[in-house]
């Protein structure tokens, strides 16, 4: 079993698994856990990183210049061993670089760095994608953290809600259950102004997906209980998901999404894919601040 890397501030402690650079635990000074219990009866993930794709490709196939490469759902970062490149009391940085194994399915040179920093009651996460090759780098990136639902603090599970920083009236998108691809038709949003009351029934058809999102901040919690303030300034899309009945809720800032149903074009031309010039880098930040009950 891989040893977890521990960091701490005066208010929080976090443990990160170098396998996938996955946040495994976030606790406060009282030992209360804010992440999923990872019950395998529902889903054993905790906070996988989605790279170099978000969601699924048609037939799990990445197409580039007439060639086809196999790419599983959400990409390979979550199943890769990252190198620990920096560790301080309150900070840890991990790095994944391309290899013969990654190039077999993703024929590009890259480096993905993942930094975790604790300060007070805030966990700051920063993913940095570097194009280390001699050609443009197409990719998507997403966070997939599963937070406890209900949060510690005593509020009833049914009282929890998501509050966006702006009104979100636009239709949401859903996945085709058979293929995992993005359906072309939007459905009416369950958001009421800025608020999304959480109910397991929302997820009977899989994730709620916003491909056009006004907000770059939101809060998750319940009145009289704990709240998480979540900022994702670099991610224009969002997924919210759980297996109905589980004790977690995934709040997932994304740059990218599954292939649209019927899409058969080049990966670099796909909606939601970023193309990074040679030698360039870009960041994706996600901050989680805990407001205890």
Protein Blocks (a to p, Z undefined) as FASTA:
>chain_A
ZZddddddfkbccdddfehpaafbdcdfkopafbdehiaklomcfbdcddfbehjdehhi
aceehiacdddehijmlmcccddfbdcfkbccddddddfklmmmoccddddddddddehj
accdddddddfbfbdcdddddddddcddddehhiafklgccddfbdcfbccddddfklop
acfbdcddfbehjaccddfklmmnopaddfbdfbfcdcdddehiacdddddfkbcbdcdd
ddehiacdcddddedddddehiacdfklpghiacddehiacddddddddddZZ
